[in-house]
Amino acid sequence: MSDTSSSRPFFSVNDLHVHFAARSRLFRETPPPVKAVNGLSLSIEPGRTFGLVGESGSGKSTVARAILQLVDIKAGTITLDGEDVTNVPSGKELAFRSRVQAVLQDPFSSLNQVHQTRTIVGDAITRHFGVKAGADRDNRVSALLDEVGMSPEFLDHYPYEMSGGQRQRISIARALAVEPDLIIADEATSALDVSIQSQVINVLKRVQAETGVAYLFIAHDLEVVKHMSDDVGVMYLGYLVEKGDAERIYDGPAHPYTEMLIASIPMPNPVVQAERRALRQTFGTQPGGGIAEPPSPSNLPKGCPFENRCPVAMDICREEMPEPTPGHHGGEVRCHLHTSGPELGGESVVHFIESQKLSSPAGSGSAV
Amino acid sequence: MTGATVASGPEPIEAPLESAAESPRRRFWRRMFRNPLAVFSMLWFVTLVVSWLAPDVLATHDPFKQDVTLQRLFETPSADHWLGTDQFGRDLYSRVIYGAGFAFRSIFIAMSIAVGVGVPIGLFSGWKGGRVDRAIMWVNDVLFSLPIVLLAMAVIIVLTPSLTNAMIGVGIAMSTRFIRLTRAVTLAEKEELYVDAARITGISTPRILTRYIVPNLLPALVIQAAIISGAIILIGATLSFLGIGANLDDPDWGVMLNRAQSVFRQEGVWQIVPAGMALVLTVLSFNLLGDAIRDALGRDAGNNALTVTKRVEVAPAQTEHAADAVLSIRDMDVEFPGQGGKISEILNGVSLDVRAGETLGVVGESGSGKSMTMLSALGLTPAPGRMTRGSVQFDGRDVTNLSEAEWAKIRGKDIGIIFQEPIAVLNPAIKVGSQIAEPLRIHMGMSKADARKRAAELLAEVRVPDPERRLDQYPHEFSGGMAQRVGIAMALACEPKLLIADEPSTALDVTVQGQILDLISEVQERHQMAVILITHDLGVIAEAADRVLVMYGGQVMETASAHDVFLSPKHPYSRALLETMPQSHDGQGELPVIAGMVPSATAWPTGCRFAPRCGFATDACTSSMPPLERVADPAQGDLVQADLIRCVRHSELGLVGGTA
């Protein structure tokens, strides 16, 4: 169940904007800022997972960095347990860090190569609980290692002595060390092999079941996000174009971009994949077979940024950015189709796209 | 649901690998002691340190004791005075030994100031960035451009002439070098993910700087310090030589040279030799030490580059090639020499066939040997590895022992290659049009104008909009998807018979991936090429491949039609891989996992390489390596490609997919 608006959410981001200013140059016009995140809102309850998907350049990692106080926020608020944590003052930073932790993407560079596991995980314990380096701290680190499925022998291992999957477990143990309420996992499994990825996903899910930690799970892999998440948000060029219950979004996306993403997932079954190919080819090609490229985030169009790749775009899509409207999955969708034109009213867009495709064969455009 | 291949439920605790990688520290010392110049400079350094801390151990005489008889002045080497005597009859050998103390004192004073001032300022400047950084670096650059000797003289003028005061000046001047270095490293390191991770953990900034950044800065500092130490000794000697450094009686090398030059016309050149040689050897050894440390810390040479091993005759394969295959590999072994003469077998008994118009998908996790198979088949085994067994046939011709010159005529012409990172393959400084035209001019002998025309046609063929204009653009003006289209155009340029695509869509967004795969199959159909598609993504294989080769641990585990591999996988590994994919798993429960991890090439398990992770493994699996067998299939005649499998239990297990 999604949160209801009457009760205050445990963790929420409201109308977040993050812009990166281009550096000003002498005698030249300052380039426009890159609008990395534009008006994003989401909320997460304890013990639940919000999955954020999007392609490279969609701004999903910037959302993580904004929440983690690593980039400046242009507008919007972030609240945790009723407290404003948009810009945490340095005096309250430690308290904030003890509640919000992260597991970052690259298992090679997110651990300091010069430290052993006992220091990597132990530093967090020292910082937050005042336990000095020694046998006591090592015992606590061992317990955390056990929680992520690793033996205490790894205490004196350096990162270069461990595989990618093991390193990612160390990252999880480090995040767990401070007993946080929220862990932001930014592409935490993306760099891992399939067989290792499933191990790490299971560790994350088991930890959540045991501790009730909430996750903001950010990834480009839709299938992994679907498996991890209760709610899902889809980002495109800084906009959250759709959010809602995970199962229901995957079964019936209300935004054409979400449908494009789902149609693009290659399924490990040649028979199924042959059927899906036709739907996938509906997207991304312009009439006549040209390739439509997404616009630059420093030069977004005034209308919907997905308009040029959308197989069912209308005139209004070029003119104005749609506002969020309620979707059938209990969340929201930002697409004109729901308020003008066919007025889908928040329902799934799948049947509409398929009916449009049948009536206008120009969409597939693979005529040779 | 058999599900026994993969362990469900709570997974086993992971224990460390026995053969952990060599620690950087051990590797460092191993390399240092293997380098003769490094050994020389370390020995010299140790001698100097002993001369400095305990000069009497080495010295034979009191360095200040004059010969009051005035009988033994300006002597050349003798049994009593090993390096002769100076104008007061003092023992030159002992004076040189004592001189090391002066050299080290100079280094100590100047280096403490240079490092003590330079490193904190550099850390601060690099960490702060922005205006503060620019202001500091501006001042630093001005100081940097002043001659060091001049700065040292300025300090001496303000204070009093002495070696200590001179070295304070040198230290201040040298701190600019350390500011630059520290700031550059800090700027780079603070962008590293581990610094973000430390901030997220709540580690304070001073602690991040001292505990996280400084240790990563140390190697660069040590190298810089070694080289600068040589410079400091020279500057100290220069100042002493000019008479504004050490006292005129001190056994300082610069002072000794000063004295020697005033008399060498009358007394011969020998007077210059002891102090001069000490100075030259010391400065040289410091510089060599710096170089040696840098080399020892660096990465293995030839690790990244495609340095091709010298070819050796390869033992022929036992089995025959398929007559109709465009590329056919039989029983290929590739070995890499490891530490201490150990051999790592990267590939073992790899066989494959790919026919015209067919797409062979090669799938495996990292370290499975899928990319190595292709490199070795094309005569590109990276050094120091080499193919030791097997045979390769391309287009009906045996190419196993082809020379590099002969290969160059085939690669890029009859075999096109598409890489994972299209942008990385393109030269950023050359227009895209020229890069596409190059193989056309080399292999097809086209004129410049013809090649350009053909390049535009090729871009149009891979559906790059506005090809004429795009020809004159540089690679950075292309998105990842567009750059990969250029990569495909380049691979197609000479109408190859075989196209090898190594993870062609892995670096691309999922919405672009499909377009690229569509494009590859489109051009394949048009040109009736054979395509080998290498990827770790089973979904990509399912989308594009006709036949599939599953690799694990440098071996072929299974080859069969795509339909069979996905819908009725016979090998437990193929099946386990499919089951661990989230796509194969509906609902929210735990995913099936393959326990443990991919074994390393230096320590393959005995018997079947997948056995330690396999849910079906028995004693038979771990006792001897299972052969790659033909799957008996009476429905298929001999002319049809045979399915192969490497599993002793495959017929008994009868793994037939539940998904079909």
HADDOCK unambig.tbl for C-alpha pairs under 7 A between the chains (distance, minus, plus):
assign (segid A and resid 55 and name CA) (segid B and resid 509 and name CA) 5.81 0.50 0.50
assign (segid A and resid 56 and name CA) (segid B and resid 509 and name CA) 6.74 0.50 0.50
assign (segid A and resid 68 and name CA) (segid B and resid 200 and name CA) 6.73 0.50 0.50
assign (segid A and resid 94 and name CA) (segid B and resid 202 and name CA) 5.65 0.50 0.50
assign (segid A and resid 97 and name CA) (segid B and resid 200 and name CA) 6.25 0.50 0.50
assign (segid A and resid 97 and name CA) (segid B and resid 201 and name CA) 6.18 0.50 0.50
assign (segid A and resid 97 and name CA) (segid B and resid 202 and name CA) 5.59 0.50 0.50
assign (segid A and resid 101 and name CA) (segid B and resid 200 and name CA) 6.29 0.50 0.50
assign (segid A and resid 101 and name CA) (segid B and resid 201 and name CA) 6.81 0.50 0.50
assign (segid A and resid 102 and name CA) (segid B and resid 200 and name CA) 6.91 0.50 0.50
assign (segid A and resid 109 and name CA) (segid B and resid 192 and name CA) 6.50 0.50 0.50
assign (segid A and resid 109 and name CA) (segid B and resid 193 and name CA) 5.51 0.50 0.50
assign (segid A and resid 109 and name CA) (segid B and resid 194 and name CA) 5.78 0.50 0.50
assign (segid A and resid 110 and name CA) (segid B and resid 193 and name CA) 4.56 0.50 0.50
assign (segid A and resid 110 and name CA) (segid B and resid 194 and name CA) 3.92 0.50 0.50
assign (segid A and resid 110 and name CA) (segid B and resid 197 and name CA) 6.28 0.50 0.50
assign (segid A and resid 111 and name CA) (segid B and resid 194 and name CA) 5.03 0.50 0.50
assign (segid A and resid 112 and name CA) (segid B and resid 194 and name CA) 5.56 0.50 0.50
assign (segid A and resid 112 and name CA) (segid B and resid 212 and name CA) 6.98 0.50 0.50
assign (segid A and resid 114 and name CA) (segid B and resid 215 and name CA) 6.82 0.50 0.50
assign (segid A and resid 124 and name CA) (segid B and resid 201 and name CA) 5.89 0.50 0.50
assign (segid A and resid 127 and name CA) (segid B and resid 203 and name CA) 6.75 0.50 0.50
assign (segid A and resid 149 and name CA) (segid B and resid 12 and name CA) 6.92 0.50 0.50
assign (segid A and resid 149 and name CA) (segid B and resid 13 and name CA) 4.66 0.50 0.50
assign (segid A and resid 149 and name CA) (segid B and resid 14 and name CA) 6.17 0.50 0.50
assign (segid A and resid 150 and name CA) (segid B and resid 13 and name CA) 5.11 0.50 0.50
assign (segid A and resid 150 and name CA) (segid B and resid 14 and name CA) 4.77 0.50 0.50
assign (segid A and resid 150 and name CA) (segid B and resid 15 and name CA) 6.59 0.50 0.50
assign (segid A and resid 151 and name CA) (segid B and resid 13 and name CA) 6.04 0.50 0.50
assign (segid A and resid 151 and name CA) (segid B and resid 14 and name CA) 5.88 0.50 0.50
assign (segid A and resid 151 and name CA) (segid B and resid 15 and name CA) 5.56 0.50 0.50
assign (segid A and resid 153 and name CA) (segid B and resid 16 and name CA) 6.95 0.50 0.50
assign (segid A and resid 154 and name CA) (segid B and resid 16 and name CA) 6.69 0.50 0.50
assign (segid A and resid 161 and name CA) (segid B and resid 20 and name CA) 5.80 0.50 0.50
assign (segid A and resid 161 and name CA) (segid B and resid 21 and name CA) 5.68 0.50 0.50
assign (segid A and resid 193 and name CA) (segid B and resid 365 and name CA) 5.94 0.50 0.50
assign (segid A and resid 193 and name CA) (segid B and resid 366 and name CA) 6.83 0.50 0.50
assign (segid A and resid 194 and name CA) (segid B and resid 580 and name CA) 6.82 0.50 0.50
assign (segid A and resid 194 and name CA) (segid B and resid 581 and name CA) 6.52 0.50 0.50
assign (segid A and resid 195 and name CA) (segid B and resid 577 and name CA) 6.48 0.50 0.50
assign (segid A and resid 195 and name CA) (segid B and resid 580 and name CA) 5.99 0.50 0.50
assign (segid A and resid 195 and name CA) (segid B and resid 593 and name CA) 6.06 0.50 0.50
assign (segid A and resid 195 and name CA) (segid B and resid 594 and name CA) 5.61 0.50 0.50
assign (segid A and resid 198 and name CA) (segid B and resid 580 and name CA) 6.11 0.50 0.50
assign (segid A and resid 198 and name CA) (segid B and resid 591 and name CA) 5.96 0.50 0.50
assign (segid A and resid 198 and name CA) (segid B and resid 593 and name CA) 5.80 0.50 0.50
assign (segid A and resid 199 and name CA) (segid B and resid 593 and name CA) 5.80 0.50 0.50
assign (segid A and resid 202 and name CA) (segid B and resid 590 and name CA) 5.65 0.50 0.50
assign (segid A and resid 202 and name CA) (segid B and resid 591 and name CA) 6.44 0.50 0.50
assign (segid A and resid 223 and name CA) (segid B and resid 582 and name CA) 5.89 0.50 0.50
assign (segid A and resid 223 and name CA) (segid B and resid 583 and name CA) 5.97 0.50 0.50
assign (segid A and resid 224 and name CA) (segid B and resid 582 and name CA) 6.05 0.50 0.50
assign (segid A and resid 227 and name CA) (segid B and resid 582 and name CA) 6.61 0.50 0.50
assign (segid A and resid 227 and name CA) (segid B and resid 587 and name CA) 7.00 0.50 0.50
assign (segid A and resid 227 and name CA) (segid B and resid 588 and name CA) 5.82 0.50 0.50
assign (segid A and resid 261 and name CA) (segid B and resid 511 and name CA) 6.16 0.50 0.50
assign (segid A and resid 264 and name CA) (segid B and resid 510 and name CA) 6.01 0.50 0.50
assign (segid A and resid 264 and name CA) (segid B and resid 511 and name CA) 5.50 0.50 0.50
assign (segid A and resid 264 and name CA) (segid B and resid 514 and name CA) 6.38 0.50 0.50
assign (segid A and resid 265 and name CA) (segid B and resid 510 and name CA) 6.80 0.50 0.50
assign (segid A and resid 266 and name CA) (segid B and resid 539 and name CA) 4.38 0.50 0.50
assign (segid A and resid 266 and name CA) (segid B and resid 540 and name CA) 5.88 0.50 0.50
assign (segid A and resid 266 and name CA) (segid B and resid 543 and name CA) 6.46 0.50 0.50
assign (segid A and resid 267 and name CA) (segid B and resid 539 and name CA) 4.79 0.50 0.50
assign (segid A and resid 267 and name CA) (segid B and resid 542 and name CA) 6.95 0.50 0.50
assign (segid A and resid 267 and name CA) (segid B and resid 583 and name CA) 6.59 0.50 0.50
assign (segid A and resid 268 and name CA) (segid B and resid 538 and name CA) 5.52 0.50 0.50
assign (segid A and resid 268 and name CA) (segid B and resid 539 and name CA) 4.28 0.50 0.50
assign (segid A and resid 268 and name CA) (segid B and resid 542 and name CA) 5.33 0.50 0.50
assign (segid A and resid 268 and name CA) (segid B and resid 566 and name CA) 6.81 0.50 0.50
assign (segid A and resid 269 and name CA) (segid B and resid 542 and name CA) 5.48 0.50 0.50
assign (segid A and resid 269 and name CA) (segid B and resid 566 and name CA) 5.78 0.50 0.50
assign (segid A and resid 270 and name CA) (segid B and resid 542 and name CA) 4.53 0.50 0.50
assign (segid A and resid 270 and name CA) (segid B and resid 543 and name CA) 5.93 0.50 0.50
assign (segid A and resid 270 and name CA) (segid B and resid 562 and name CA) 6.94 0.50 0.50
assign (segid A and resid 270 and name CA) (segid B and resid 563 and name CA) 6.30 0.50 0.50
assign (segid A and resid 273 and name CA) (segid B and resid 542 and name CA) 6.81 0.50 0.50
assign (segid A and resid 273 and name CA) (segid B and resid 543 and name CA) 5.75 0.50 0.50
assign (segid A and resid 274 and name CA) (segid B and resid 543 and name CA) 6.99 0.50 0.50
assign (segid A and resid 290 and name CA) (segid B and resid 463 and name CA) 6.61 0.50 0.50
assign (segid A and resid 290 and name CA) (segid B and resid 465 and name CA) 6.33 0.50 0.50
assign (segid A and resid 291 and name CA) (segid B and resid 465 and name CA) 6.98 0.50 0.50
